[in-house]
Amino acid sequence: MLQLVIGNKNYSSWSMRPWLALRANNIPFEEVFIPLYTDDKADKERILSLSKAGKVPTLVDGDVTVWDSLAIIEYLAEKFPDKKLWPADRAARAHARAISAEMHSGFGPLRSECGMNLHRPIRAVALSDDAKANIARIQDIWADCHARYGRQGAFLFGDFSAADAMYAPVVHRFRTYAIPVKPEAQPYVDAMMALPAFQEWTRDGLAETLRIGRFEDA
């Protein structure tokens, strides 16, 4: 059976992405949790024993090990073509891959100023112009996808896809930091928050008791 090594659900947005791709598509897997940001050498050694990159998430499939969220999702898409993690239409698939890559490599200001923390009391923070530009761009992506593909379903490309797995943690950031969502993007936020797999991750994250001071002070 596939093993997905993840970090704290409260904090680890990168772990959430492939986890959601698996769970939302009913792909069986074993979840392996390794706490992040601790001084426990055993935890660090466990991660290094699975991935020389020393990071989570990591997918283990027999003698195949894949690290990096987007690489894991691509591997799953190839291993389980029947799950249709990418849209079937070539143009839509190219669009989905482009916005997924944009999320994977971009939006640094938003990440640093609005870190994922499900426990954090909901309240707004002062944001830089760069973070505000990130927020505007993300909402434009959501609104554009809704305009193009909304008749096919509630997610970015109709049915839940790899692109949705990549953008799911941002929905949490918008909620946690009380970021206003424009009407054209709201249907996507509503669809994501109603997704059972998204709700399961959220419940699990809120049930965690480990707190990391440097993230709680933000």
N, C-alpha and C positions, 0 to 999 in steps of 0.2 A: 504493500500500500504506500502511496505517496506520503511523505512527511514534510510538513511545512514548519520550519523553525521561525518563531516570531518573538518579538519583544513585548513590552507592556502595552496592553490594548488601550490604556488611558492615554498614552503618549505617542505610540509608534504608528504614525500615519503610513510609513512605507510598508510596515507589516500588514496594515489593513487592506492594502490594495490587492495583493494576490490572494489573501484569505477570502476576501469578498468575491473575487473571481471564482474561486473554488466553491464556496458555500452557496452563492446565489445560483450556481449552475448545477448544484447537486452532484458534485464530483467528490467521491469519498477520499478522505485524507486524515492522517493523524496529526494533530496539533502538538507541537513541542514548544514549550514556553521557556525562554531564558531571560531572566530579569536584566534590564539594561541600566547602565550608569551606576553600577554598584562597585564597591571595592573588592568584591569577592573574586579572587583569582580563579576559583573553580569555574565560575560562570564564564569568565573570559576564555579559559581554556576549552570549555565546552563549545563555545562559538568557533574558536580557531580550529578545533578538531573537525568541524563540519565545513567551514569555509575559511580559506586562507586570507580572505578579505577581512575577516574578523567582524562581519556585520550581519545583521538580520534585515529582511527575511532571507532565508535560504530554503530552497526546495531540494529534497533528496528523493530520487526515484531510482532505487536499486543502486547501480554504479554510476548514475548520473547525478551531479550536483549543480544546481543553478542558483546563483545569487543575483541580486538586483531585481527589484519589483517588476519592471517592464520586461526584462529577459525571462522571468518566471512566467509571466502572463503569455508571452509569445510561445514559450515551450508548451504551456497548457493548450493553447490554441492549435498547435500542431499535433499534440498527442490526442486531443479530443475534438476532432473536426466537427463531430455531430453536435457539439455544444454551441457552435457558431459564436465564438467569443468576438470575432470581427464580423462586420456586416458582409452579407453575401455580394452585394453590388460593388463593383470595383471602385467606382468613384467615391461611394460612401465609405468603403474600407480605407481608401487613401486619406480621406478626410479624417476618419477616426484615428488612424495611425498618426497623422500630423498633429492633431490636438493632444493626443496622448504623449507624444514626444515633447511637445511644448510644455506640458505639465511636468514631465520627467526632468527636464533640464532648466526650466525657468521658474519665475515667480519667487525668486529668492527673498526680496523684501517682505512679502506677505508671510513667507515661512518663518523668517526670523522675528518679525514683529507680532505675529499671531500664531505662536506654537500650539500644536494640538495638545489639549488637556481637557478631557471630558468632565473632570471634577470641578474645573474652574467656575466660580459664579459668573453668570452671564452679565457682562457689562462691556461697554465700548472702551477703547483705548485711543489715544492720539496716534494717528498714523502718518507716516511720511508720504510725500507726494508719490514716491516710487511704489509704495504699498497700495496707495489709492489707485494708481494706474494699473497695477496687477488686478485689483478687484474689478475695475471697469472692464478689463480685457476678459477676465473669466466670465463675467456676466454677459458680455457680448457673445462669447462662445456658446454659452447655454441658450441664450435667446435665439441665436442664429440656427443652432441645431433644432430647437423647438419649431422654428418657422419652417425649416426644410423637411423635417422628418416627423413632426408631431402627430400627423395623421396616422402614422404607423405604430405609435405607442408612446408611452409617457417618458421614456428615457432619451438619451442624446440621439440615438439612431433608431428609435422605435423600441425594440426589445433591449433588455439589459445587455451591455457589451463590455469589452475590455476598457473602452473609453470611460464608461461609468465607474468601473473599478478604480481608474486613475484619478477621477475627480471626486469620488465619494468623501475623502477626508476634508476636502475644502468645504463641503456642506457643514461639517462639524465646526470648522473654523468660523464660518459665517454666523452660525448660531451662537457659539461661545462668546464671540466678540461683538455680538449685536450689530452685525453689519447689515444695513438695509439692502433688501433684494428688490430689484425693479420688477414690475409686473410681468414683463416678457420672460424673465428667468425664474419666476416663482413656481411655475408648474414643475420644473425639474427638481427644485429643492423639495417640494411636496412629495414627488414620486420617490425620491431617494429616501426620505425620512420614513416613508411607509413601507419600504422594502424589508421583508422579514429578516434577511441576513444582516442588513444595516442595523436593524433594531437589536439583533442578537449581539453583535459586536459592541454596541453601545451599552447594553445591559452588563455584559462581561467587564467592560472597561470601568463602569461605575462601581462594580462590585470589588474591584481591586483595592487593596488597602495600602500598597506601597506608594509613598509620596516622595518626590524628588524636589528638594528645596529650591534649586535654581529655576525650576519650571513653575513652581507654585507661587513664586514671588512676582511673576510677570503680570 
